[in-house]
């Protein structure tokens, strides 16, 4: 986890990495592994001048080990193609908790929509 946090902190800002990107709005919804029960939903406008280009979202499971959602490649691909928005879903690749490492994967789901302005 410390390594990932360091990777985020050492990354350039979104504005530095993607100079043509002017605005970014993210809509995130966290779901249980079945994809039926939503545990949270958030919509926010990202400050591209300060937000880091390694764009990670933590797993909503507080006990999850080595799990999160890295939206950086999705964002980079969208910017490269000048897409106005992307919608998708990712499954957490971490472990449910410390007691279930190598036994029970987390599998929580993140559904996202990124709206980009150039």
C-alpha positions in Angstrom: 0.0 0.0 0.0 2.8 2.4 0.8 4.4 1.7 -2.6 1.1 2.5 -4.3 0.8 5.7 -2.4 4.3 6.7 -3.3 3.5 6.0 -7.0 0.6 8.3 -6.8 2.5 11.1 -5.0 5.4 10.9 -7.5 3.2 11.0 -10.6 2.7 14.3 -12.5 -0.6 16.2 -12.2 -3.4 15.5 -14.7 -2.7 19.0 -16.2 1.1 18.2 -16.6 0.5 14.7 -18.2 -2.6 15.7 -20.3 -2.2 19.4 -21.2 -5.3 19.3 -23.4 -7.6 18.0 -20.6 -9.4 21.0 -19.1 -12.1 19.3 -17.0 -12.8 15.9 -15.5 -15.9 14.8 -13.7 -16.1 11.4 -12.1 -19.1 9.4 -11.1 -18.3 6.4 -8.9 -20.6 3.7 -7.6 -19.4 0.9 -5.3 -21.3 -2.4 -5.3 -21.0 -5.7 -3.5 -19.6 -8.7 -5.5 -23.1 -9.6 -6.8 -23.3 -6.2 -8.4 -26.8 -5.7 -7.0 -26.3 -3.9 -3.7 -24.8 -0.4 -4.0 -22.9 0.7 -0.9 -22.0 4.2 -2.1 -22.2 6.7 -4.9 -20.3 9.9 -5.5 -20.0 12.5 -8.2 -17.2 15.0 -8.2 -15.4 17.5 -10.3 -11.6 16.9 -10.3 -9.2 19.8 -10.1 -6.9 18.8 -13.0 -4.2 21.3 -11.9 -3.7 19.4 -8.6 -5.0 15.9 -9.0 -2.4 13.2 -9.7 -2.3 11.3 -13.0 -2.1 8.0 -11.2 -5.9 7.9 -10.7 -6.7 5.3 -8.0 -9.9 4.7 -6.2 -9.9 2.7 -2.9 -12.0 -0.4 -2.5 -15.0 0.4 -0.4 -14.4 -2.8 1.7 -12.5 -1.4 4.7 -10.9 -4.8 5.4 -9.8 -5.4 1.8 -6.1 -6.3 1.4 -4.2 -5.1 -1.7 -7.3 -4.1 -3.5 -8.2 -0.9 -5.3 -9.2 0.3 -8.7 -6.6 2.0 -10.9 -8.5 4.1 -13.5 -5.2 5.6 -14.9 -5.0 3.4 -18.0 -8.7 4.0 -18.8 -8.3 7.8 -18.4 -5.1 7.8 -20.5 -6.8 5.9 -23.3 -9.8 8.2 -23.3 -7.6 11.3 -23.4 -5.5 9.9 -26.3 -8.7 9.3 -28.3 -10.2 12.6 -27.1 -13.3 10.8 -25.9 -15.9 13.0 -24.2 -16.7 10.3 -21.7 -16.1 6.7 -20.8 -18.3 4.3 -18.8 -17.1 1.0 -17.3 -16.9 -1.5 -14.5 -14.0 -3.0 -12.6 -13.8 -5.9 -10.1 -11.5 -5.5 -7.1 -8.5 -7.9 -7.3 -7.7 -7.7 -3.6 -8.5 -10.1 -0.8 -11.7 -9.9 1.4 -9.6 -9.5 4.6 -6.3 -10.5 6.2 -7.6 -13.9 7.3 -8.7 -14.8 3.7 -5.5 -13.8 1.7 -5.1 -16.4 -1.1 -8.5 -17.9 -0.2 -11.3 -15.4 -0.8 -10.9 -12.6 -3.3 -12.7 -9.4 -2.5 -14.5 -9.0 -5.9 -16.3 -5.8 -5.0 -17.4 -3.8 -8.1 -16.7 -0.2 -9.1 -18.9 1.2 -11.8 -17.6 4.5 -13.1 -18.3 7.3 -15.6 -15.6 9.8 -16.5 -16.7 12.9 -18.3 -13.8 14.8 -20.0 -13.6 18.3 -21.3 -10.9 19.6 -23.7 
